[in-house]
């Protein structure tokens, strides 16, 4: 799900036809660094093409993560359940 954040508009060549898509990402905080937590791509009409959650780096304590839920909608349970390495 793409949330109300700044997204990028990309133009992709799909089957010799130019298509506009929106790309959005959500970040989580671990210490003073930010890490990718979600990538979403939607087509010109806003229909999802791709949406994946990304788990924090190996060895990170999920309780030490700032999920920025208020802005991202991401929670510890979402990343544990749906995140990919």
N, C-alpha and C positions, 0 to 999 in steps of 0.2 A: 504494500500500500504506500503510495507516495503521499507524504504529508506536506503541510504548508511550510516549505523551506525553499531556498534557492535551488532550482534545478537547471541543468544545462540542456540546451536544445542541440541535438546532433542530427546530421543528415547522413543516412546510410544508403549505400547502393545495394538494393535487394532485388535479385532477378532482373538486373539492368534497369531498375526503376528507382529513382531517388525517393526516399521516405524520411520524413521528419519524425524523430523520437525524442522523448524527454528522459533524461538520466538524473537520478537523485541518489544521494548516499546519506547515511546516518552514521555518526561517530559516537564512540563511548570514550570516557576518560579513565585512564589508569595512571595514577600518579600525575605527573605533569605532561603526559603525552596523550595524544588522541589516536584511536585505532578504529579502523573500518568495522562497522557492525551490521550494515544492511546496504544492499545495492538494489535499486529498482529501475526498470526501464518500462516506459509506456509508449504506445503508439500515438499518432497524431490526434486520435479521438479519446485518449486517456485510458485505453484498455491495456491492462498489464501484459507485457511481453516476457518479462523476467523479474523475479523477486527472490532474493536469497539473503538469509541472515548468516553472519560470519562469527564464529566463536572467538573469544579472546585468545591470545597466544597461550600455548601450553604452559602449565604451571602457575597460571594466574588464579588467585583466589577470587571466585565470583563475588564474594562479599566486599572486596576491596575496589570494585569497579563502580564508577559513576556512570550510570546508564543514561543520564540526561532524559529520563522518561517523560518529563513535562514537555520536552520539545520533540523527542524522537519517537515516543510511544513504545520504546524497547524496554523490556524488563529482564531480570535475571532468568526467570522461567522461560521466556521466549527463546533466549539464546541457548539455554541448556537443552531445550526440547527441539528447536528447529535449526540451530546454528550448524554450519558446516566448517570443517577445518580448512 
